[in-house]
Amino acid sequence: MKKNFLVWLVAIMAGLQPVFSQSASITEPGVAVFYPAEFDSIRTLPSLVVIKELPKRDSLPQDWSVRPNFVKIEGKNAVRFNLDEEIDLYGTGEVIGDLRRNGTDVTLWNTDNYEYAKFEGKQLYQSHPWILGVRPDGSSFGILADNSWRQEIVLEDDAEIISDGPSFRVIVIEKESPQEVMKSLADLTGTMALPPLWALGYQQSRYSYYPDTNVKELADEFRDRKIPADVIWMDIDYMEGFRVFTFDDEGFPDPAGLNDYLHNKDFKSVYMIDPGVKQDSSYFVYQQGSKGNHWVLDSLGNEYNGEVWPGQVAFPDYTRPETQKWWASLYKDFMNLGIDGVWNDMNEPAVFDGPGGSMPDDNIHRGGGDLPEDIHLRYHNVYGLLMVRSSREGIMEANPEKRPFVLSRANFLGGQRYAATWTGDNSATWDNLKMSIPMSLNLSLSGQPFNGPDIGGFTESPSADLFGNWIALGAYYPFSRNHTSKDTEDQEPWAFGEKIENVSRTAINRRYRLMPYLYTLFHEASVTGMPIMRPVFFADITDEDLRDEQQAFLLGEDLLIVPAWAEDAEMPEGDWKTVQFEKEDDGYQATVKLRDGAIVPMGPVIQSTEDYSTKQLTLLVNPDKNGNASGTLYDDAGEGFGYKNGDYSIHKFTASKTSKNKLKIKVEQTEGERQVNRQYRIGLVKDGKIIYSDWSSAKKLELKFN
């Protein structure tokens, strides 16, 4: 009793409210919160996942089926859910393995895992304490373990979440469909912000393009070869001795001039920034960090140092508000050189000479504001999240008129609010190509819609055939970036000869032609949290034959992507028709199928999103059995925040067959103030061909066909 009173007293003095009693309640329709008896809010709250208050509104109904049993497992705090064996389980974040997660286990401890070789790939760069369950009838639930401590998800006969930390609260979402669960998760944890349009384009990267003349030559090659691309990435070799926020005088003597060159070629630039700051008394970032007392401390209260690329480094303690503000301030001069986006890497944090490749568990994060002081075991999994939050704030302060773009290797559930992600150091193998689909799908089903793997594989060198298959698939990842390591063969689209160059151009052209539809999906994700890349079973949540399908996937609701290498993929019921983008079949392109009852807007071939326009759109139509179809277009400036003040438009397209050979489409603006003088044509998708109408600026379109 005396101990509890002292904890309570310390908490009150710190402005925190401890909780000790067990409770279960409905906090909003379909969302329940469960607290264990010994719950101590100071050890797990405030939540870095949940962005809203969870007050008790109603008592838990007696028929609430998904209830946690708070237990001890081998002395550790845990929850166990007794689940029906017929339930299909998904989510669990960034993992390798099958889409369906039943019978698997995952360790949530952000780890630099080169080639996914350690821990059987069950412990990777990000942690998502989240399980999605789908019953045979399609009704669904989600389980969120709201704590950041190291923990394990075990999905065997029951579902168990076992923590190395104190008891934690659990949130359970209960809805009629997995789609509604995903929307509820986004309501709790936040949606990704609408990215700049250029971030949806194809992107080229390498560890590393060096020197800057190599970067310029690369940009010239893309434009000369008419292969669309939007972004060139700078890995760590652009820095002076791997010191963050610096530039190598020999290789990158004029970064502003390089960025101007890229901008003149309609390219954007993204530069890497790691958290480790070289321990160098003459280095301005280390000087500032030491003066401001910004470093993570060891268990004795001294500056912690570990080895990363620059040698011995210090690590910013992002739990401190002062440190967050300081780190954000470093981006002002950096971004003012014309840099467009930032790549935060090594932020698990990776430490070459640290225990398990990271910091000691008993390192000290001093906290401040809402976050209490605690050990690294608590804050390890959110170190990357806290870093990208600070980076994003700094980029916003430097360029308040532009939408920030941050890519992060490490993150946590809820981190979609701050950064996109990629799946780390994969390899140029067929296994890695094929596993990229369930990896990206489960990341998408864990609240992170803006994700994708390194196209072509980061380690090893792909054959021409493997790369051709990968780039043909990679055009449909939400994040579409070709990236490879320093010791591999060249991996640009033209590096494998004319045939694969043509394959690459065709695939990337498809992505850019679908940009109006893709941008509409990103807008939807930013509003509702719905994934961009979705499992096939989302097409029919009651069709259990689709629950294991992980070769094909949905892009939004209306397009089905089937890789050329897929074998016996399970297809949803309905009259999904193949979209013929071009006559030539090179044997590599994915099959793209349009849902019956859908209308998808499509643009012309462009070389970058600088050329993007919705002034002339083809409306791909596949009427349902009643002759009806519908679709949506979201449009804005592609940059800036004018859309928040009405400078956007949402158009709805409604099609109907008025006779056996006549199709009409009505165009209606349903939201926004943005006005565009636009021409449309109907593209009726038939088996093996598309029948086009004439171009028209009318609000009612008509196509007569035989």
C-alpha positions in Angstrom: 0.0 0.0 0.0 2.8 2.3 0.9 4.5 1.6 -2.5 1.3 2.4 -4.4 0.9 5.6 -2.5 4.4 6.7 -3.3 3.9 5.9 -7.0 0.6 7.8 -6.9 2.2 10.8 -5.3 5.1 10.9 -7.8 2.6 10.6 -10.6 0.5 13.5 -9.3 3.5 15.7 -8.9 4.5 14.9 -12.5 1.1 15.6 -13.8 0.4 12.0 -14.7 -2.6 10.0 -13.5 -1.9 6.4 -12.5 -4.5 3.7 -12.8 -4.6 0.5 -10.6 -8.0 -1.0 -10.9 -9.2 -3.5 -13.5 -11.8 -2.3 -15.9 -13.4 -3.0 -19.3 -15.7 -0.6 -21.1 -17.0 0.6 -24.4 -15.3 3.8 -25.4 -17.1 4.3 -28.7 -19.4 2.0 -30.8 -17.5 -1.2 -31.6 -14.4 -0.3 -29.6 -13.7 -1.7 -26.1 -10.8 -0.9 -23.8 -9.5 -3.5 -21.2 -7.2 -2.7 -18.3 -5.5 -5.3 -16.1 -5.8 -5.2 -12.4 -2.2 -4.1 -11.8 -2.2 -1.5 -14.6 0.2 1.4 -13.9 -0.4 4.1 -16.4 3.0 5.7 -15.8 4.8 2.7 -17.2 2.9 2.6 -20.5 1.1 5.9 -21.0 0.8 8.3 -22.7 0.2 6.2 -25.7 2.4 7.0 -28.8 -0.1 4.9 -30.8 -3.6 6.2 -29.9 -4.3 9.8 -30.8 -7.6 10.2 -29.0 -9.0 9.9 -25.5 -10.6 6.6 -24.6 -13.2 7.6 -22.0 -15.6 5.0 -20.5 -18.9 5.5 -22.2 -20.8 2.3 -21.7 -20.4 -1.0 -19.8 -19.1 -3.9 -21.8 -22.1 -5.9 -23.1 -22.3 -9.5 -22.0 -22.2 -10.9 -25.6 -18.8 -9.2 -26.3 -16.9 -12.1 -27.7 -13.2 -11.0 -28.0 -12.0 -10.6 -24.4 -8.5 -10.7 -23.1 -7.4 -12.8 -20.2 -4.6 -11.0 -18.4 -2.1 -13.7 -17.4 1.5 -14.4 -16.6 3.5 -16.5 -19.1 6.9 -17.6 -17.8 6.7 -14.7 -15.4 6.0 -12.1 -18.0 2.9 -9.9 -18.3 0.7 -11.2 -21.1 -2.8 -11.3 -22.6 -4.4 -14.4 -24.1 -7.4 -14.5 -26.4 -9.3 -17.8 -26.8 -10.2 -17.6 -30.5 -12.3 -19.9 -32.7 -10.0 -22.1 -34.9 -12.0 -21.0 -38.0 -10.8 -17.3 -37.6 -8.2 -16.1 -40.1 -5.6 -13.8 -38.7 -3.6 -11.1 -40.4 -1.6 -8.0 -39.5 1.3 -8.2 -37.0 3.1 -5.6 -39.0 6.4 -6.0 -40.9 7.1 -9.7 -41.1 8.1 -12.3 -43.7 6.0 -15.3 -44.2 2.5 -16.0 -45.5 -0.3 -13.4 -45.6 -2.4 -15.5 -43.3 -0.7 -15.3 -39.9 -2.3 -18.3 -38.1 0.4 -20.6 -36.6 3.1 -18.0 -36.5 4.9 -15.9 -34.0 6.5 -12.4 -34.2 8.9 -10.6 -31.9 8.3 -6.9 -31.7 11.8 -5.5 -31.3 13.0 -3.2 -34.1 16.1 -4.9 -35.5 18.6 -4.1 -38.3 18.1 -7.5 -40.1 20.3 -7.7 -43.2 18.7 -10.0 -45.8 16.1 -11.0 -43.1 18.7 -13.5 -42.1 18.4 -13.3 -38.3 15.6 -14.7 -36.2 14.1 -16.4 -39.3 12.8 -13.0 -40.4 10.4 -12.9 -37.5 12.0 -9.8 -36.0 12.5 -6.9 -38.4 12.8 -3.2 -38.6 9.3 -2.2 -37.3 6.9 -3.2 -34.7 3.1 -3.3 -34.9 1.3 -4.8 -31.8 -1.8 -5.4 -33.9 -3.8 -8.5 -35.0 -6.7 -8.5 -37.5 -9.1 -11.4 -37.2 -11.7 -12.3 -39.9 -14.5 -14.8 -39.2 -16.0 -17.1 -41.9 -19.0 -14.7 -42.3 -16.7 -11.7 -42.9 -17.3 -10.1 -39.5 -14.0 -9.0 -38.1 -12.1 -7.7 -35.1 -8.8 -6.0 -34.3 -6.6 -6.4 -31.2 -4.2 -3.6 -30.3 -1.7 -4.0 -27.4 -1.1 -0.4 -26.4 2.5 -0.5 -25.1 5.9 0.0 -26.7 7.9 -2.5 -24.6 9.6 -5.5 -26.2 6.9 -8.1 -26.8 6.0 -11.2 -28.7 2.8 -12.1 -30.6 2.1 -15.8 -30.7 -0.8 -17.0 -32.9 -1.0 -20.7 -32.3 -4.2 -22.3 -30.8 -4.9 -19.0 -29.1 -3.6 -15.5 -29.6 -1.1 -14.3 -27.0 0.8 -11.1 -26.6 3.6 -11.4 -24.2 5.5 -8.3 -22.9 8.9 -7.8 -21.3 7.4 -4.8 -19.6 4.6 -4.0 -17.2 0.9 -4.8 -17.6 -0.7 -3.0 -20.5 -4.1 -2.0 -21.7 -5.7 -3.7 -24.7 -8.1 -2.2 -27.2 -10.4 -4.5 -29.2 -12.3 -3.3 -32.2 -15.4 -5.3 -33.3 -16.9 -4.6 -36.7 -19.0 -6.2 -39.5 -16.0 -6.3 -42.0 -12.2 -6.0 -42.1 -12.6 -2.8 -44.0 -14.5 -1.3 -41.1 -11.9 -2.5 -38.7 -9.2 -0.8 -40.7 -11.1 2.5 -40.7 -11.6 2.2 -36.9 -7.9 1.5 -36.4 -7.1 4.7 -38.4 -9.6 6.6 -36.3 -7.7 5.5 -33.2 -4.1 5.8 -34.5 -4.4 8.5 -37.2 -4.1 8.4 -40.9 -1.1 9.1 -43.1 -1.0 12.7 -44.3 -1.6 13.2 -48.0 1.8 13.1 -49.5 3.1 15.3 -52.3 2.1 13.9 -55.7 5.8 13.4 -56.7 6.2 10.8 -53.9 3.8 8.5 -55.9 6.1 8.4 -58.9 8.8 5.9 -59.8 12.0 6.4 -57.8 15.6 5.4 -58.4 18.2 4.8 -55.7 21.5 3.1 -55.0 24.0 2.8 -52.1 25.4 5.1 -53.5 25.2 7.4 -56.5 28.6 9.2 -56.3 29.8 11.8 -57.2 27.2 14.4 -58.1 28.1 14.1 -61.8 26.9 10.4 -61.6 23.5 11.7 -60.3 23.2 14.2 -63.2 24.1 11.5 -65.7 21.4 9.3 -64.2 18.8 12.0 -64.5 19.8 12.6 -68.2 19.6 8.9 -69.0 16.0 8.7 -67.7 14.9 11.6 -69.8 16.8 10.6 -72.9 15.4 7.1 -72.7 11.8 8.3 -72.1 11.5 6.2 -68.9 9.3 8.1 -66.4 10.7 8.8 -63.0 10.3 11.4 -60.3 13.0 11.0 -57.6 16.7 10.3 -57.3 17.9 9.2 -53.8 21.2 10.1 -52.1 22.6 7.4 -49.7 25.2 8.1 -47.1 28.2 8.7 -49.4 27.1 12.2 -50.1 28.1 13.2 -46.5 31.5 14.2 -45.2 32.7 11.1 -43.4 29.1 10.0 -42.8 28.4 13.1 -40.6 24.7 13.9 -40.9 23.7 17.3 -42.3 27.1 17.7 -44.1 28.3 17.2 -47.7 31.4 15.7 -49.1 33.5 18.6 -50.6 34.8 16.4 -53.4 31.8 14.4 -54.4 29.0 16.9 -53.6 30.7 20.3 -53.6 27.5 22.2 -54.6 24.4 20.4 -53.3 22.2 23.4 -54.1 23.5 23.4 -57.7 22.8 19.6 -58.0 19.3 20.0 -56.7 18.7 22.8 -59.2 19.9 20.6 -62.0 17.6 17.8 -60.9 14.6 20.2 -60.6 15.3 21.5 -64.1 15.0 17.9 -65.3 11.8 17.5 -63.4 13.3 15.4 -60.7 13.1 15.6 -56.9 15.9 14.7 -54.5 15.7 12.7 -51.3 18.7 12.6 -48.9 19.5 10.2 -46.1 19.8 11.3 -42.5 20.7 8.8 -39.8 20.3 9.4 -36.0 23.9 8.6 -35.0 25.9 11.8 -34.6 29.7 11.3 -34.9 31.6 11.9 -31.7 33.8 14.7 -33.0 34.4 17.9 -30.9 34.9 19.9 -34.1 31.6 18.8 -35.7 28.8 21.4 -35.3 26.0 18.8 -34.8 27.9 17.0 -32.1 28.9 20.4 -30.5 25.2 21.5 -30.4 24.0 18.1 -29.1 26.5 18.1 -26.3 25.9 21.7 -25.3 22.1 21.0 -25.3 22.5 17.8 -23.3 20.6 16.0 -26.1 22.1 12.5 -26.0 20.8 9.2 -24.8 22.6 8.2 -21.6 24.0 4.9 -20.4 22.8 3.2 -17.2 25.3 5.3 -15.2 24.1 8.6 -16.6 26.9 9.2 -19.0 26.6 9.9 -22.8 26.1 6.6 -24.5 28.3 5.9 -27.6 28.2 3.1 -30.1 29.6 2.4 -33.5 27.7 3.1 -36.7 28.9 4.3 -40.1 30.9 7.4 -38.9 32.6 5.4 -36.1 31.6 6.2 -32.5 28.4 8.2 -32.4 26.0 9.7 -29.9 22.3 9.3 -30.2 19.7 12.0 -29.8 17.2 11.3 -27.0 13.9 12.1 -28.9 11.9 11.5 -25.7 13.0 15.0 -24.6 11.0 17.9 -26.0 14.1 20.0 -26.1 15.9 17.4 -28.2 13.0 17.0 -30.6 13.0 20.8 -31.1 16.7 20.9 -31.6 16.7 18.0 -34.1 13.9 19.6 -36.1 15.9 22.9 -36.2 18.8 21.1 -38.0 16.6 20.7 -41.1 16.2 24.4 -41.9 19.5 25.0 -43.6 19.6 21.5 -45.0 16.2 21.7 -46.8 17.0 25.3 -48.0 19.5 23.7 -50.3 16.6 22.6 -52.5 16.3 19.1 -50.9 12.8 17.7 -51.4 12.5 14.7 -49.0 14.4 13.0 -46.2 15.3 9.3 -45.7 15.7 8.4 -42.0 17.7 5.1 -41.8 19.4 3.1 -39.1 16.9 4.3 -36.6 16.0 1.0 -34.9 18.5 2.3 -33.6 21.2 0.1 -35.2 24.5 0.0 -33.3 27.2 -2.2 -34.8 28.9 -3.0 -31.5 25.9 -2.9 -29.3 24.1 -5.9 -27.7 21.9 -7.5 -30.3 22.9 -4.8 -32.8 21.3 -2.0 -30.8 21.6 -0.1 -27.5 21.7 -1.8 -24.0 18.2 -2.3 -22.6 19.1 -0.3 -19.5 20.2 2.9 -21.3 18.3 5.9 -20.0 15.8 8.1 -22.0 15.1 11.1 -19.8 11.7 12.0 -21.2 9.9 15.3 -20.6 6.6 16.8 -21.3 4.1 13.9 -21.4 6.8 11.2 -21.6 8.3 9.9 -18.4 11.9 8.9 -17.9 12.5 5.2 -18.5 14.9 2.7 -19.9 15.6 1.8 -23.5 13.6 -1.4 -23.2 10.5 0.8 -23.1 11.5 3.3 -25.8 13.5 1.2 -28.3 10.5 0.3 -30.5 9.4 3.9 -30.7 12.8 5.4 -31.2 12.3 5.5 -35.0 8.8 6.9 -34.6 10.0 9.7 -32.4 12.8 10.5 -34.8 10.6 10.8 -37.9 8.1 12.9 -35.9 10.8 15.3 -35.1 12.2 15.2 -38.7 8.8 15.8 -40.2 8.3 18.8 -37.9 11.6 20.3 -38.9 10.9 19.8 -42.6 7.5 21.5 -42.2 9.2 24.4 -40.4 11.7 24.8 -43.2 9.2 24.5 -46.0 5.8 25.3 -44.5 4.2 25.7 -48.0 5.1 22.2 -49.1 4.0 18.8 -48.0 6.8 17.0 -46.3 8.0 13.5 -47.4 9.9 11.3 -45.0 10.8 7.6 -45.5 11.8 5.6 -42.4 13.2 2.1 -42.0 12.2 1.8 -38.3 8.7 2.7 -37.1 5.9 1.6 -34.8 2.1 1.3 -35.0 0.8 4.9 -35.5 4.0 6.0 -37.3 2.1 6.2 -40.5 1.3 9.7 -39.3 4.9 10.8 -39.9 6.6 8.7 -42.5 6.3 6.2 -45.4 8.3 3.0 -45.1 10.1 0.3 -47.1 10.8 -3.2 -46.0 14.5 -3.0 -45.4 17.4 -4.9 -46.8 15.9 -7.6 -49.0 17.7 -9.7 -51.6 17.6 -10.2 -55.3 16.0 -13.6 -55.1 12.7 -15.1 -56.4 11.7 -15.8 -52.8 12.1 -12.2 -51.8 10.2 -11.0 -54.9 7.3 -13.3 -54.0 7.3 -12.6 -50.3 7.2 -8.9 -51.0 3.4 -9.1 -51.6 2.3 -10.6 -48.3 4.8 -8.4 -46.5 3.4 -5.2 -48.0 -0.2 -6.5 -47.6 0.3 -7.2 -43.8 2.0 -3.8 -43.4 -1.1 -2.3 -45.1 -3.3 -4.3 -42.8 -1.4 -2.9 -39.9 -2.2 0.7 -40.6 0.7 1.6 -42.9 -0.6 2.2 -46.4 2.5 3.9 -47.9 4.9 1.0 -48.2 6.9 -1.2 -50.5 10.1 -3.2 -50.9 13.3 -2.4 -52.7 12.5 -3.3 -56.4 15.0 -5.7 -57.7 16.4 -6.5 -54.3 18.9 -4.6 -52.2 21.6 -7.3 -51.8 23.0 -9.5 -54.6 22.5 -8.9 -58.3 19.3 -10.0 -60.0 19.3 -11.7 -63.4 17.7 -9.9 -66.2 14.7 -12.2 -65.9 14.2 -11.6 -62.2 14.6 -7.9 -62.5 12.1 -7.8 -65.4 9.5 -9.7 -63.3 10.2 -7.4 -60.3 9.9 -4.1 -62.1 6.7 -5.3 -63.8 5.3 -5.9 -60.3 6.9 -2.9 -58.7 4.9 -0.5 -60.7 1.9 -1.3 -58.5 3.5 -1.1 -55.0 2.2 2.0 -53.1 5.9 3.0 -52.7 7.7 2.3 -55.9 11.5 2.5 -55.6 14.4 0.6 -57.2 17.2 0.4 -54.8 20.4 -1.7 -54.6 23.6 -2.0 -52.6 27.1 -0.8 -53.2 28.6 -4.1 -54.1 26.0 -5.1 -56.7 25.8 -4.8 -60.5 24.0 -1.8 -62.0 20.2 -2.0 -61.5 18.8 0.9 -63.5 16.1 -0.1 -65.9 18.4 -0.1 -68.9 21.2 -2.0 -67.2 19.9 -5.4 -68.4 19.7 -4.7 -72.1 17.1 -3.4 -74.5 14.5 -6.1 -73.8 14.3 -5.4 -70.0 14.6 -1.7 -70.6 11.4 -1.9 -72.7 9.7 -4.1 -70.0 10.6 -1.5 -67.4 9.3 1.4 -69.5 6.1 -0.3 -70.2 5.5 -1.1 -66.5 6.4 2.4 -65.3 4.2 3.9 -68.1 1.3 1.9 -66.7 1.9 3.4 -63.2 1.9 6.9 -64.5 -1.2 6.3 -66.7 -3.0 5.0 -63.5 -1.8 8.1 -61.5 -5.3 9.7 -61.3 -6.7 6.5 -59.8 -3.6 6.0 -57.6 -3.7 9.5 -56.2 -7.4 9.0 -55.5 -6.5 6.0 -53.4 -3.9 7.9 -51.5 -6.5 10.6 -50.7 -8.9 7.9 -49.5 -6.1 6.4 -47.3 -5.4 9.9 -45.9 -9.0 10.3 -44.9 -10.3 6.9 -43.9 -7.1 4.8 -43.4 -8.1 2.2 -46.0 -5.1 0.4 -47.5 -4.0 1.2 -51.0 -2.7 -2.3 -51.6 -5.3 -4.8 -50.3 -5.7 -8.6 -50.1 -7.8 -10.3 -52.7 -10.3 -11.4 -50.0 -11.4 -7.8 -49.6 -13.3 -8.3 -52.9 -15.5 -10.8 -51.1 -15.0 -11.1 -47.4 -17.2 -14.2 -47.2 -15.3 -16.2 -49.8 -12.9 -18.3 -47.6 -11.1 -19.6 -50.7 -9.6 -16.1 -51.1 -8.2 -15.8 -47.5 -4.8 -17.4 -48.4 -4.3 -15.7 -51.7 -0.9 -13.8 -51.7 0.3 -13.8 -55.3 -2.4 -11.5 -56.6 -3.7 -8.4 -54.8 -6.1 -5.5 -55.1 -5.1 -2.0 -55.9 -7.9 -0.1 -54.2 -11.3 -1.6 -54.7 -11.4 -1.7 -58.4 -8.2 -3.1 -59.9 -6.9 -6.7 -59.4 -3.1 -7.2 -60.0 -2.0 -10.6 -61.1 1.8 -11.0 -61.6 2.9 -12.8 -64.7 4.6 -15.5 -62.6 1.5 -16.2 -60.5 0.3 -19.8 -60.6 -3.3 -20.9 -59.9 -4.1 -17.6 -58.1 -7.5 -17.6 -56.5 -9.7 -15.1 -58.2 -12.8 -13.4 -56.8 -16.2 -14.1 -58.3 -17.5 -11.6 -60.8 -16.8 -10.4 -64.3 -13.3 -8.9 -63.8 -12.1 -7.9 -67.2 -8.5 -7.5 -68.3 -7.3 -4.0 -69.2 -5.2 -4.0 -72.4 -2.8 -1.1 -71.9 -0.8 -2.0 -75.1 -0.9 -4.5 -77.8 2.6 -6.0 -77.3 2.8 -8.8 -74.7 6.4 -9.0 -73.4 5.7 -11.9 -71.1 6.6 -9.9 -67.9 3.7 -7.5 -67.4 1.2 -8.1 -64.7 -2.4 -8.7 -65.7 -4.6 -5.8 -64.5 -8.3 -6.6 -64.2 -11.1 -4.1 -63.7 -13.9 -5.0 -61.4 -17.4 -5.3 -62.9 -19.4 -2.2 -61.8 -16.2 0.0 -61.7 -15.0 3.1 -63.4 -11.3 4.0 -63.2 -9.9 7.3 -64.4 -6.6 7.0 -66.4 -4.3 9.7 -67.8 -1.8 9.8 -70.7 1.8 8.7 -70.6 4.0 11.3 -68.8 7.6 11.5 -67.9 7.1 12.8 -64.3 4.4 14.1 -62.1 5.5 17.6 -63.1 3.6 16.8 -66.3 0.6 15.4 -64.4 -2.7 16.9 -65.4 -6.3 15.8 -65.2 -7.4 17.9 -68.1 -7.8 14.9 -70.3 -8.9 11.6 -68.8 -9.9 8.2 -70.1 -12.7 6.6 -68.0 -12.2 2.8 -68.0 -15.6 1.2 -67.6 -16.7 -2.4 -66.9 -20.4 -2.3 -66.4 -22.0 -4.9 -64.0 -24.6 -7.4 -65.2 -27.3 -4.6 -64.9 -25.2 -2.3 -67.1 -24.2 0.1 -64.3 -20.8 1.3 -63.0 -19.4 4.1 -60.8 -16.1 5.6 -59.9 -14.4 8.5 -58.3 -11.6 11.0 -59.0 -9.8 13.1 -56.4 -7.8 16.1 -57.8 -5.8 18.9 -56.2 -2.6 20.9 -56.9 -0.4 17.9 -56.0 1.6 20.0 -53.6 1.0 22.4 -50.8 -2.0 22.6 -48.5 -4.6 24.5 -50.6 -6.7 21.3 -50.5 -7.4 21.9 -46.8 -9.1 25.2 -47.8 -11.2 23.9 -50.6 -8.7 23.8 -53.5 -9.6 20.3 -54.5 -12.4 18.4 -56.2 -14.0 15.1 -56.0 -15.8 13.9 -59.1 -18.2 11.0 -59.2 -18.8 9.1 -62.4 -22.0 7.1 -62.9 -22.5 4.8 -65.9 -25.5 3.0 -67.3 -26.3 1.1 -70.4 -29.4 2.7 -72.0 -29.6 0.0 -74.7 -27.7 -3.1 -75.8 -25.0 -1.0 -77.5 -25.1 2.4 -75.9 -23.3 3.4 -72.7 -23.8 6.7 -70.9 -21.7 8.3 -68.2 -22.7 11.2 -66.0 -19.9 13.4 -64.5 -20.7 15.1 -61.2 -18.6 17.2 -58.9 -19.5 16.3 -55.4 -16.9 18.1 -53.3 -14.4 20.9 -53.4 -14.0 24.2 -55.1 -11.3 23.3 -57.7 -12.4 23.8 -61.2 -10.7 22.2 -64.2 -11.8 22.4 -67.8 -11.6 18.7 -68.5 -12.1 16.4 -71.5 -13.1 12.8 -71.0 -13.5 9.8 -73.2 -15.1 6.5 -72.3 -13.0 3.4 -72.5 -15.3 0.4 -72.4 -13.2 -2.6 -71.3 -14.1 -5.7 -73.3 -12.3 -9.0 -73.5 -9.1 -8.4 -75.3 -9.7 -4.8 -76.2 -10.9 -1.3 -75.1 -13.6 0.5 -77.1 -13.2 4.3 -77.0 -15.6 7.1 -77.4 -14.7 10.5 -78.8 -13.3 13.1 -76.5 -15.9 15.4 -74.9 -16.0 18.2 -72.4 -19.7 17.5 -71.6 -20.9 16.4 -68.3 -22.8 13.6 -69.9 -20.8 11.2 -72.1 -22.0 8.6 -74.6 -20.5 5.6 -76.3 -22.1 3.6 -79.1 -20.6 0.2 -79.8 -21.3 -2.9 -81.6 
